[in-house]
Amino acid sequence: MTLEETTGSTSGKTPGDGRAPGDGRAPGDGKAPGDGKAPGDGKASGAPPEDDYLKRRALRRGSAGWLLLTGLGVAYVVSGDFSGWNIGLSKGGFGGLAVATVLMGAMYACLVFALAELSAILPTAGGGYGFARRALGTWGGFLTGTAILIEYVLAPAAISIFIGDYVESLGLFGLESGWPVYLVCFALFIGIHLWGVGEALRFSLVVTAIAVAALVVFALGAFTDFHVDGLNDIPVDGEAFGSNSWLPFGLLGIWAAFPFGMWFFLGVEGVPLAAEEAKDPVRSMPRALAIALGVLVLLAVMTFLAATGARGAAAVQEAGNPLVVALQGDGEPTALSRFVNYAGLAGLVASFFSLVYAGSRQLFALSRAGYLPRFLSLTSRRKSPYLGLLVPGAIGFALAAGTGDGARMLNIAVFGATISYALMALSHIVLRRREPRLHRPYRTPGGTATSSTALVLALSALVATFLVDRTAALMALGVYAIALAYFAFYSRHHLVAKAPEEEFAALAAAEAELARD
């Protein structure tokens, strides 16, 4: 049989037991519920009946406990504390960025609580795609997965450029920022991922710990020179509605600062992508998400206040390395500023490394289920999705070397992220209302009120991306349109019913059909 032929095999596990399907055991008479096709458009096809299909697409299970997962969540984000957030000062001033950060922090908190529940229900590598697939059908799953993929392919490309800038500014090995540095980044860190997930996540944890320690040291040094009057020293735009010394660009500046308030948290939602490789994901995933977000909130408050108060909002608003500027201004480098500069490189490496991981797992899951070409989900002897690492890496390197515009690529990544947040929050709402009796080992505090808050704030942030960089938003829409055309005309007719996320949705549809009968 070919890969296009339907197998009709399922896992035999009900959606209500909190475990992910995909072990290949058929329930009852050995036939899949319904017609054996994944629900959605009714035209999905399955993998061949041999176990070979999923065996060649298997990840290494039990490689990450809650500590490594927590480190992964912080690693996704930590580079944003070293640079990028400060540009929000030029959009909204201290007050505008402060309000934006609080609102975006609330969005991420609500989203993380919703994802903790969803990841306990469906702990697979699909992450957001799997959640949306169950709640919103094949179209919803593809829309969400593609948005996540845009975020995790573009963000590493942007960060590789920032790494090059740091290498050049620090005078490391006499190198200048350019394609040789970007190539080394992708080759070296993808190589570690190919070695194995356990080794990769331990490396990420060590580098992240160095970066977090450096932020604490920075704050201790910067707070010794803290001045309240430096927080609102940006000149006031008198023509802006509602403008004052704390909101120099008026009330609209708060909205324009949304994407930069996100940079303190952007990426933490990727933790569920490690679910298939986690130890006891039902327990460890909610714990890791909550702890990671708590650490990130503390780092955001500490960094934001220390940097702006030490040197003034006006001085750091356009700086490429705001923490270093906050410590030394225009003066000579100090021992502390040099340390923070080197640690900033560690933070960039941590985020680059972890985002490469997240992108490979999202691509792996979409490919395994047939939404993208199936060969991209093949895994090596060490259970690493080697093409899922190499192909996005090649695209990211080409974008970095060809454009050199890290800020533009990050803005495109933010656009994709906000779409995925809205769809994941919507998935939580739909599942709560459509399947209230579904077994939930972890339940989101506040229920749908929490995820509804995340949905509203995510949509607000999506609109704000057009205020910051309309070209980036339109470019992201163009990529989205091409991907949707591929899904509409080809891949939705060739889905793999045996993939865990698809099988889980098929079982749910069958149970709903039985309930109606």
C-alpha positions as CSV (number, residue, x, y, z in Angstrom):
1,M,0.0,0.0,0.0
2,T,1.1,3.6,-0.6
3,L,1.2,6.4,1.9
4,E,-2.1,7.7,0.3
5,E,-4.1,4.6,1.4
6,T,-6.3,4.5,4.4
7,T,-5.4,2.4,7.3
8,G,-8.4,2.8,9.7
9,S,-6.3,2.0,12.8
10,T,-6.6,3.8,16.0
11,S,-5.0,3.7,19.4
12,G,-7.9,2.3,21.4
13,K,-7.6,5.0,24.0
14,T,-10.5,7.2,24.5
15,P,-10.1,11.0,24.5
16,G,-11.4,11.1,28.0
17,D,-8.5,9.2,29.7
18,G,-6.1,12.2,29.3
19,R,-3.6,10.3,27.2
20,A,-2.5,10.9,23.6
21,P,-3.5,8.3,21.0
22,G,-1.1,6.8,18.6
23,D,0.0,3.4,19.8
24,G,-1.6,1.7,16.8
25,R,-4.0,-0.6,18.7
26,A,-7.5,-0.7,17.3
27,P,-10.6,-0.7,19.6
28,G,-13.4,-3.1,19.3
29,D,-13.4,-4.8,15.9
30,G,-10.1,-3.2,15.0
31,K,-11.6,-0.6,12.8
32,A,-11.4,3.1,13.2
33,P,-14.6,4.8,14.4
34,G,-16.8,6.3,11.7
35,D,-15.3,5.8,8.3
36,G,-11.7,5.7,9.4
37,K,-11.1,9.2,8.0
38,A,-10.0,12.2,10.0
39,P,-12.9,14.6,10.5
40,G,-13.0,17.9,8.9
41,D,-13.4,17.8,5.1
42,G,-14.1,14.1,5.0
43,K,-11.4,13.4,2.5
44,A,-8.4,12.7,4.8
45,S,-6.4,9.5,4.1
46,G,-4.3,7.5,6.5
47,A,-0.8,6.1,6.7
48,P,-0.1,2.5,5.6
49,P,-1.2,-0.2,8.0
50,E,2.4,-1.2,8.8
51,D,3.8,0.2,12.0
52,D,6.7,1.4,10.0
53,Y,5.2,4.8,9.3
54,L,5.0,5.9,12.9
55,K,8.2,4.1,13.9
56,R,10.1,6.1,11.4
57,R,8.6,9.2,12.9
58,A,9.1,8.6,16.6
59,L,10.5,11.0,19.1
60,R,12.5,10.0,22.2
61,R,10.0,9.8,25.0
62,G,10.7,10.6,28.7
63,S,13.7,12.9,27.9
64,A,12.5,16.0,29.8
65,G,11.2,16.4,33.3
66,W,9.6,19.6,34.7
67,L,13.0,21.3,35.3
68,L,14.1,21.0,31.7
69,L,10.7,22.0,30.5
70,T,10.8,25.1,32.8
71,G,14.3,25.9,31.5
72,L,13.0,25.5,27.9
73,G,10.1,28.0,28.6
74,V,12.5,30.6,30.0
75,A,15.0,30.0,27.2
76,Y,12.5,30.8,24.5
77,V,12.1,34.3,26.0
78,V,15.2,35.4,27.8
79,S,16.9,37.1,24.9
80,G,14.0,39.6,24.9
81,D,15.1,40.9,28.3
82,F,18.5,41.9,26.8
83,S,17.2,43.9,23.8
84,G,14.1,44.7,21.8
85,W,11.7,45.6,24.5
86,N,13.2,49.0,24.9
87,I,12.0,50.1,21.4
88,G,8.5,50.2,23.0
89,L,9.7,53.3,24.9
90,S,9.9,55.1,21.6
91,K,6.3,54.1,20.8
92,G,4.6,54.7,24.1
93,G,7.1,56.1,26.6
94,F,7.6,54.5,30.0
95,G,4.0,54.7,31.0
96,G,2.8,53.4,27.6
97,L,5.2,50.5,27.6
98,A,4.5,49.7,31.3
99,V,0.7,49.4,30.6
100,A,1.4,47.4,27.4
101,T,3.6,45.0,29.3
102,V,1.0,44.5,32.1
103,L,-1.7,43.8,29.5
104,M,0.5,41.5,27.5
105,G,1.7,39.8,30.6
106,A,-2.0,39.2,31.5
107,M,-2.6,37.8,28.0
108,Y,0.3,35.3,28.4
109,A,-0.8,34.4,31.9
110,C,-4.3,33.6,30.7
111,L,-3.0,31.8,27.6
112,V,-0.5,29.7,29.6
113,F,-3.3,28.6,32.0
114,A,-5.4,27.6,29.1
115,L,-2.5,25.8,27.4
116,A,-1.7,23.9,30.6
117,E,-5.2,22.4,30.5
118,L,-5.0,21.6,26.8
119,S,-1.6,20.0,27.0
120,A,-2.7,17.7,29.8
121,I,-5.6,16.6,27.6
122,L,-3.5,16.1,24.4
123,P,0.2,15.7,25.2
124,T,1.6,15.4,21.7
125,A,4.3,17.2,19.7
126,G,1.5,19.1,17.8
127,G,1.1,21.6,20.6
128,G,-1.2,24.4,19.4
129,Y,-1.9,22.7,16.1
130,G,-3.2,19.6,18.0
131,F,-5.4,21.7,20.3
132,A,-6.9,23.6,17.4
133,R,-7.3,20.4,15.4
134,R,-9.5,18.9,18.1
135,A,-11.6,22.0,18.6
136,L,-11.7,23.7,15.2
137,G,-11.2,20.9,12.7
138,T,-8.6,20.5,10.0
139,W,-8.7,24.1,8.8
140,G,-8.3,25.4,12.4
141,G,-5.5,23.1,13.0
142,F,-3.6,24.1,9.9
143,L,-4.2,27.8,10.5
144,T,-2.8,27.5,14.0
145,G,0.1,25.3,13.1
146,T,1.2,27.5,10.2
147,A,1.1,30.7,12.4
148,I,3.2,28.9,15.0
149,L,5.6,27.8,12.3
150,I,6.0,31.4,11.0
151,E,6.9,32.5,14.5
152,Y,9.5,29.7,15.1
153,V,11.1,29.9,11.7
154,L,11.5,33.7,11.5
155,A,12.5,34.3,15.1
156,P,15.7,32.2,15.0
157,A,16.7,33.9,11.8
158,A,16.3,37.3,13.4
159,I,18.2,36.2,16.5
160,S,21.1,34.9,14.5
161,I,21.6,38.4,13.1
162,F,21.5,39.8,16.7
163,I,24.1,37.2,17.7
164,G,26.3,38.4,14.8
165,D,25.9,42.0,16.0
166,Y,27.0,41.0,19.5
167,V,30.0,39.0,18.3
168,E,31.1,42.0,16.3
169,S,30.6,44.5,19.1
170,L,32.5,42.3,21.5
171,G,35.4,41.9,19.1
172,L,35.2,38.1,19.4
173,F,37.8,36.4,17.2
174,G,37.9,39.6,15.1
175,L,34.7,38.6,13.4
176,E,32.2,40.9,11.8
177,S,28.4,40.3,11.7
178,G,27.6,38.5,8.5
179,W,26.7,35.2,6.9
180,P,29.7,33.3,8.2
181,V,28.6,34.0,11.8
182,Y,25.0,33.1,10.9
183,L,26.1,29.9,9.3
184,V,28.1,28.9,12.4
185,C,25.1,29.5,14.6
186,F,22.7,27.3,12.6
187,A,25.3,24.6,11.9
188,L,26.6,24.3,15.5
189,F,23.3,24.5,17.4
190,I,21.3,22.4,14.9
191,G,24.1,19.8,15.3
192,I,23.5,19.7,19.0
193,H,19.8,19.1,18.4
194,L,20.6,16.3,16.0
195,W,22.7,14.7,18.8
196,G,19.6,14.2,20.9
197,V,16.8,16.0,22.7
198,G,18.0,15.3,26.2
199,E,21.5,16.7,25.5
200,A,20.0,19.7,23.7
201,L,17.7,20.6,26.5
202,R,20.4,20.3,29.1
203,F,22.6,22.5,27.1
204,S,19.8,25.0,26.8
205,L,19.2,24.9,30.6
206,V,22.9,25.7,31.3
207,V,23.0,28.7,28.9
208,T,19.7,30.0,30.2
209,A,20.8,29.8,33.8
210,I,23.9,31.9,32.9
211,A,21.6,34.5,31.2
212,V,19.2,34.7,34.1
213,A,22.0,35.1,36.6
214,A,23.4,37.9,34.5
215,L,20.0,39.7,34.5
216,V,20.0,39.5,38.3
217,V,23.5,40.9,38.5
218,F,22.6,43.7,36.1
219,A,19.6,44.7,38.1
220,L,21.6,44.8,41.4
221,G,24.2,47.0,39.7
222,A,21.7,49.3,37.9
223,F,19.4,49.8,40.9
224,T,22.3,51.5,42.7
225,D,22.0,54.3,40.2
226,F,18.2,54.4,40.0
227,H,16.4,57.8,39.5
228,V,12.7,58.1,39.3
229,D,12.9,61.2,37.2
230,G,14.7,59.2,34.5
231,L,11.5,57.1,33.8
232,N,9.6,59.9,32.2
233,D,12.3,62.0,30.5
234,I,11.1,61.4,26.9
235,P,9.8,64.7,25.3
236,V,6.0,64.9,25.2
237,D,4.2,65.0,21.9
238,G,1.7,67.7,22.7
239,E,-0.5,66.9,19.7
240,A,-1.1,63.3,20.8
241,F,-4.4,62.6,22.6
242,G,-4.0,62.1,26.3
243,S,-0.2,62.8,26.2
244,N,1.7,63.7,29.4
245,S,5.2,63.0,30.8
246,W,4.3,59.4,31.5
247,L,2.5,58.9,28.2
248,P,4.5,61.1,25.8
249,F,2.8,59.7,22.7
250,G,-0.7,59.7,24.2
251,L,-3.1,56.8,24.7
252,L,-2.5,55.4,21.3
253,G,1.1,54.9,22.3
254,I,0.0,52.1,24.7
255,W,-1.5,50.2,21.8
256,A,1.6,50.7,19.6
257,A,3.8,49.3,22.5
258,F,1.9,46.0,22.6
259,P,4.3,44.1,20.4
260,F,7.3,45.2,22.5
261,G,5.5,44.4,25.8
262,M,5.2,40.9,24.3
263,W,9.0,40.5,23.9
264,F,9.2,39.9,27.7
265,F,7.1,36.7,27.2
266,L,7.2,35.8,23.5
267,G,7.8,32.1,23.0
268,V,6.8,30.7,26.4
269,E,3.7,29.2,24.8
270,G,6.0,26.8,22.9
271,V,6.6,24.5,26.0
272,P,3.7,22.1,25.0
273,L,5.6,21.3,21.8
274,A,7.9,19.1,24.0
275,A,5.0,17.0,25.3
276,E,5.8,13.8,23.5
277,E,9.4,13.9,24.8
278,A,8.4,14.8,28.4
279,K,8.3,12.7,31.5
280,D,4.7,12.5,32.7
281,P,3.5,15.4,30.6
282,V,0.1,15.5,32.2
283,R,1.7,16.6,35.5
284,S,5.0,18.2,34.4
285,M,3.6,20.4,31.6
286,P,1.2,22.6,33.7
287,R,3.9,22.9,36.4
288,A,6.6,23.9,33.9
289,L,4.4,26.5,32.2
290,A,3.4,28.1,35.5
291,I,6.9,28.3,36.9
292,A,8.4,29.6,33.6
293,L,5.9,32.4,33.4
294,G,6.5,33.3,37.0
295,V,10.2,33.6,36.4
296,L,9.7,35.7,33.2
297,V,7.4,38.1,35.0
298,L,10.0,38.7,37.7
299,L,12.7,39.2,35.1
300,A,10.5,41.6,33.1
301,V,9.7,43.9,36.0
302,M,13.3,43.8,37.3
303,T,14.9,44.5,33.9
304,F,12.4,47.2,32.8
305,L,12.6,49.3,35.9
306,A,16.4,48.9,36.4
307,A,17.3,49.8,32.8
308,T,15.1,52.8,32.5
309,G,15.7,54.1,36.0
310,A,19.4,53.9,35.8
311,R,20.0,55.9,32.6
312,G,16.7,57.3,31.7
313,A,14.0,56.1,29.2
314,A,15.3,58.5,26.5
315,A,18.8,57.1,26.6
316,V,17.8,53.4,26.2
317,Q,14.8,53.7,23.9
318,E,16.7,53.1,20.6
319,A,19.8,51.2,22.0
320,G,20.7,47.9,20.5
321,N,22.1,46.8,23.9
322,P,20.0,48.8,26.4
323,L,21.3,47.0,29.5
324,V,24.9,48.0,28.6
325,V,23.8,51.6,27.9
326,A,22.0,51.7,31.2
327,L,25.2,50.7,33.0
328,Q,27.8,52.8,31.2
329,G,26.0,55.4,29.1
330,D,28.5,57.1,26.8
331,G,31.4,56.3,29.2
332,E,34.0,53.7,29.1
333,P,33.1,50.0,29.6
334,T,33.1,48.8,33.1
335,A,33.7,45.2,34.4
336,L,29.9,44.9,35.0
337,S,28.9,46.2,31.6
338,R,31.4,43.8,29.9
339,F,29.9,40.9,31.9
340,V,26.4,41.9,30.9
341,N,27.4,42.3,27.3
342,Y,28.8,38.8,27.2
343,A,25.8,37.4,29.1
344,G,23.6,39.1,26.5
345,L,25.2,36.9,23.9
346,A,24.4,33.9,26.2
347,G,20.7,35.0,26.3
348,L,20.5,35.2,22.5
349,V,22.1,31.8,22.2
350,A,19.6,30.3,24.6
351,S,16.6,31.7,22.8
352,F,18.0,30.9,19.3
353,F,18.7,27.3,20.5
354,S,15.3,26.7,22.0
355,L,13.3,28.3,19.2
356,V,15.0,26.0,16.7
357,Y,13.8,23.1,18.8
358,A,10.2,24.5,18.9
359,G,10.1,25.1,15.1
360,S,11.3,21.6,14.4
361,R,8.7,20.0,16.6
362,Q,5.8,22.0,15.1
363,L,7.0,21.1,11.6
364,F,7.4,17.5,12.6
365,A,3.8,17.2,13.9
366,L,2.3,18.9,10.8
367,S,4.3,16.8,8.5
368,R,3.6,13.5,10.4
369,A,-0.2,14.2,10.0
370,G,0.2,15.1,6.3
371,Y,-0.5,18.8,6.5
372,L,3.1,19.4,5.1
373,P,5.2,16.9,3.0
374,R,5.5,13.7,5.0
375,F,9.2,13.2,4.5
376,L,9.8,16.2,6.8
377,S,8.8,14.2,9.8
378,L,11.3,11.4,9.4
379,T,13.5,10.9,12.5
380,S,17.0,9.6,12.9
381,R,18.4,6.8,15.0
382,R,18.7,9.2,17.9
383,K,15.0,10.1,17.5
384,S,15.6,13.6,16.2
385,P,13.5,15.0,13.3
386,Y,16.5,15.7,11.2
387,L,14.8,17.2,8.2
388,G,12.5,19.2,10.5
389,L,15.7,20.7,11.9
390,L,17.6,21.1,8.7
391,V,14.9,22.5,6.4
392,P,13.8,25.4,8.7
393,G,17.4,26.0,9.5
394,A,18.3,26.4,5.8
395,I,15.4,28.8,5.3
396,G,16.3,30.8,8.4
397,F,20.0,31.1,7.4
398,A,18.9,32.2,3.9
399,L,16.7,34.9,5.3
400,A,19.3,36.1,7.7
401,A,22.1,36.2,5.1
402,G,19.9,37.6,2.4
403,T,18.2,40.4,4.3
404,G,20.1,41.2,7.5
405,D,17.0,42.8,8.8
406,G,16.4,41.2,12.2
407,A,13.8,43.7,13.4
408,R,11.6,43.1,10.3
409,M,11.8,39.3,10.8
410,L,10.9,39.6,14.5
411,N,7.9,41.7,13.6
412,I,6.7,39.0,11.2
413,A,7.2,36.4,13.9
414,V,5.1,38.5,16.3
415,F,2.3,38.6,13.7
416,G,2.3,34.8,13.4
417,A,2.4,34.5,17.2
418,T,-0.6,36.7,17.8
419,I,-2.7,34.7,15.3
420,S,-1.8,31.4,17.0
421,Y,-2.6,32.9,20.5
422,A,-6.1,33.9,19.4
423,L,-6.8,30.5,17.8
424,M,-5.4,28.5,20.8
425,A,-7.5,30.6,23.2
426,L,-10.5,30.0,21.0
427,S,-9.8,26.3,21.0
428,H,-9.9,26.2,24.8
429,I,-13.3,28.0,24.8
430,V,-14.8,25.7,22.2
431,L,-13.6,22.5,23.9
432,R,-14.9,23.7,27.3
433,R,-18.4,24.3,25.8
434,R,-18.6,21.5,23.3
435,E,-17.0,18.8,25.5
436,P,-17.7,19.8,29.1
437,R,-17.3,16.1,30.3
438,L,-13.9,15.6,28.8
439,H,-11.4,14.3,31.4
440,R,-9.2,17.2,32.4
441,P,-6.3,16.3,34.7
442,Y,-5.7,20.1,35.0
443,R,-8.3,22.7,34.8
444,T,-7.7,26.4,33.9
445,P,-8.5,28.7,36.8
446,G,-11.4,30.9,35.7
447,G,-12.4,28.6,32.9
448,T,-13.5,30.2,29.6
449,A,-13.3,33.7,31.2
450,T,-9.6,33.3,31.4
451,S,-9.2,32.1,27.8
452,S,-11.6,34.8,26.6
453,T,-9.4,37.4,28.1
454,A,-6.4,35.9,26.2
455,L,-8.4,35.9,23.0
456,V,-9.4,39.6,23.2
457,L,-5.9,40.7,24.1
458,A,-4.3,38.6,21.4
459,L,-6.6,40.1,18.8
460,S,-5.7,43.6,20.1
461,A,-2.0,42.7,19.8
462,L,-2.6,41.4,16.2
463,V,-4.0,44.8,15.2
464,A,-1.1,46.6,16.9
465,T,1.4,44.8,14.6
466,F,0.0,46.9,11.8
467,L,0.7,50.1,13.8
468,V,4.3,49.1,14.3
469,D,5.3,47.6,10.9
470,R,2.6,47.3,8.3
471,T,5.0,45.9,5.7
472,A,6.0,43.0,8.0
473,A,2.3,42.2,8.7
474,L,1.5,42.2,5.0
475,M,4.5,39.9,4.3
476,A,3.3,37.5,6.9
477,L,-0.1,37.5,5.4
478,G,1.5,36.7,2.0
479,V,3.3,33.7,3.5
480,Y,0.0,32.6,5.1
481,A,-1.8,32.8,1.8
482,I,0.7,30.6,0.0
483,A,0.5,28.0,2.8
484,L,-3.3,28.0,2.8
485,A,-3.4,27.5,-0.9
486,Y,-1.2,24.4,-0.5
487,F,-3.5,23.1,2.2
488,A,-6.7,23.9,0.3
489,F,-5.7,22.3,-3.0
490,Y,-3.5,19.4,-1.9
491,S,-2.7,18.4,1.7
492,R,-6.1,18.5,3.2
493,H,-7.0,15.6,0.8
494,H,-3.9,13.6,2.0
495,L,-4.0,13.7,5.8
496,V,-2.8,10.8,7.9
497,A,-5.6,9.4,10.1
498,K,-3.1,7.5,12.2
499,A,-1.2,10.5,13.4
500,P,-1.9,11.1,17.1
501,E,-3.6,14.5,16.7
502,E,-5.7,13.3,13.9
503,E,-6.6,10.0,15.6
504,F,-7.6,11.9,18.8
505,A,-9.9,14.1,16.8
506,A,-11.4,11.1,15.0
507,L,-12.2,9.3,18.2
508,A,-13.8,12.5,19.6
509,A,-16.0,12.7,16.4
510,A,-17.0,9.1,16.7
511,E,-18.0,9.5,20.4
512,A,-20.0,12.5,19.5
513,E,-21.7,10.5,16.7
514,L,-22.5,7.7,19.1
515,A,-23.9,10.1,21.6
516,R,-26.3,11.6,19.0
517,D,-27.5,8.1,18.1
